[in-house]
Amino acid sequence: MLGESLEGNKRVKASHQVRRAAPAASGLVAGLKTQNVGSTRYLDAAGFKGRSVGL
């Protein structure tokens, strides 16, 4: 959804977040990068740091 870019140049609150799971027995830690723009959440990347693009 790109509605926030089409609303008459109104400013929309945006934020980002990185969440990490507890380490697995192997030591790998899953991560999830998200952005919130207005009331819409975008999932940017998920996986393992050093093994997944975007983390």
Long-range contacts (C-beta under 8 A, 24 or more apart in sequence): 1-40, 3-38, 3-40, 4-37, 4-38, 4-40, 12-37, 12-38, 13-37, 13-38, 14-38, 16-44, 31-55
